[in-house]
Amino acid sequence: MVLMVMSSVTGCSNKVMYDNLRLNQRQKCAEEPRSTYVECIERTNKSYEEYERERKEIIKDAETDG
């Protein structure tokens, strides 16, 4: 039970950190010229779930190659 709660808390804190990073990236996009602003914002549109799925795939691939 404790392990499940700890895992849940860690997952939530990772999502919060990801969301904060994404927010910071979007704020930096505001400093971009108009010509690159939209592209910059689009790079920050990846959901945490999509990011996490891609991250796990990379780790899995690295483990099988290693």
Short mmCIF file of the C-alpha atoms (twelve columns), coordinates in Angstrom:
data_MODEL
# 
_entry.id   MODEL 
# 
loop_
_atom_site.group_PDB 
_atom_site.id 
_atom_site.type_symbol 
_atom_site.label_atom_id 
_atom_site.label_alt_id 
_atom_site.label_comp_id 
_atom_site.label_asym_id 
_atom_site.label_seq_id 
_atom_site.Cartn_x 
_atom_site.Cartn_y 
_atom_site.Cartn_z 
_atom_site.pdbx_PDB_model_num 
ATOM 1  C CA . MET A 1  0.000  0.000  0.000   1 
ATOM 2  C CA . VAL A 2  2.751  2.448  0.976   1 
ATOM 3  C CA . LEU A 3  4.633  1.575  -2.198  1 
ATOM 4  C CA . MET A 4  1.553  2.350  -4.297  1 
ATOM 5  C CA . VAL A 5  1.133  5.727  -2.593  1 
ATOM 6  C CA . MET A 6  4.823  6.577  -3.029  1 
ATOM 7  C CA . SER A 7  4.668  5.588  -6.674  1 
ATOM 8  C CA . SER A 8  1.591  7.737  -7.146  1 
ATOM 9  C CA . VAL A 9  3.205  10.735 -5.448  1 
ATOM 10 C CA . THR A 10 6.351  10.371 -7.544  1 
ATOM 11 C CA . GLY A 11 4.281  10.194 -10.708 1 
ATOM 12 C CA . CYS A 12 2.372  13.307 -9.734  1 
ATOM 13 C CA . SER A 13 5.502  15.243 -8.880  1 
ATOM 14 C CA . ASN A 14 7.060  14.237 -12.205 1 
ATOM 15 C CA . LYS A 15 3.984  15.515 -14.010 1 
ATOM 16 C CA . VAL A 16 4.108  18.785 -12.066 1 
ATOM 17 C CA . MET A 17 7.784  19.203 -12.937 1 
ATOM 18 C CA . TYR A 18 7.035  18.468 -16.604 1 
ATOM 19 C CA . ASP A 19 4.152  20.943 -16.629 1 
ATOM 20 C CA . ASN A 20 6.359  23.623 -15.041 1 
ATOM 21 C CA . LEU A 21 9.096  22.989 -17.586 1 
ATOM 22 C CA . ARG A 22 6.550  23.223 -20.394 1 
ATOM 23 C CA . LEU A 23 5.218  26.496 -18.965 1 
ATOM 24 C CA . ASN A 24 8.748  27.916 -18.815 1 
ATOM 25 C CA . GLN A 25 9.368  26.854 -22.398 1 
ATOM 26 C CA . ARG A 26 6.172  28.589 -23.506 1 
ATOM 27 C CA . GLN A 27 7.216  31.767 -21.727 1 
ATOM 28 C CA . LYS A 28 10.505 31.658 -23.613 1 
ATOM 29 C CA . CYS A 29 8.533  31.271 -26.838 1 
ATOM 30 C CA . ALA A 30 7.034  34.698 -26.156 1 
ATOM 31 C CA . GLU A 31 10.539 36.103 -26.597 1 
ATOM 32 C CA . GLU A 32 10.849 34.537 -30.054 1 
ATOM 33 C CA . PRO A 33 10.210 36.535 -33.224 1 
ATOM 34 C CA . ARG A 34 6.696  36.136 -34.629 1 
ATOM 35 C CA . SER A 35 8.069  34.061 -37.492 1 
ATOM 36 C CA . THR A 36 9.206  31.309 -35.107 1 
ATOM 37 C CA . TYR A 37 6.698  31.757 -32.257 1 
ATOM 38 C CA . VAL A 38 4.090  29.282 -33.541 1 
ATOM 39 C CA . GLU A 39 6.711  26.606 -34.189 1 
ATOM 40 C CA . CYS A 40 8.123  27.151 -30.714 1 
ATOM 41 C CA . ILE A 41 4.685  26.773 -29.102 1 
ATOM 42 C CA . GLU A 42 3.990  23.630 -31.118 1 
ATOM 43 C CA . ARG A 43 7.142  22.041 -29.694 1 
ATOM 44 C CA . THR A 44 5.658  22.501 -26.197 1 
ATOM 45 C CA . ASN A 45 2.311  20.872 -26.985 1 
ATOM 46 C CA . LYS A 46 3.344  17.324 -26.068 1 
ATOM 47 C CA . SER A 47 1.241  16.006 -23.197 1 
ATOM 48 C CA . TYR A 48 2.927  14.484 -20.162 1 
ATOM 49 C CA . GLU A 49 1.465  11.108 -21.051 1 
ATOM 50 C CA . GLU A 50 2.946  11.279 -24.557 1 
ATOM 51 C CA . TYR A 51 6.296  12.447 -23.162 1 
ATOM 52 C CA . GLU A 52 6.331  9.635  -20.592 1 
ATOM 53 C CA . ARG A 53 5.452  7.006  -23.221 1 
ATOM 54 C CA . GLU A 54 8.294  8.210  -25.482 1 
ATOM 55 C CA . ARG A 55 10.714 8.346  -22.535 1 
ATOM 56 C CA . LYS A 56 9.921  4.760  -21.550 1 
ATOM 57 C CA . GLU A 57 10.402 3.583  -25.151 1 
ATOM 58 C CA . ILE A 58 13.839 5.242  -25.282 1 
ATOM 59 C CA . ILE A 59 14.849 3.648  -21.981 1 
ATOM 60 C CA . LYS A 60 13.605 0.251  -23.145 1 
ATOM 61 C CA . ASP A 61 15.506 0.568  -26.430 1 
ATOM 62 C CA . ALA A 62 18.681 1.604  -24.598 1 
ATOM 63 C CA . GLU A 63 18.413 -1.386 -22.272 1 
ATOM 64 C CA . THR A 64 18.010 -3.839 -25.154 1 
ATOM 65 C CA . ASP A 65 20.916 -2.258 -27.068 1 
ATOM 66 C CA . GLY A 66 23.157 -2.054 -23.997 1 
# 
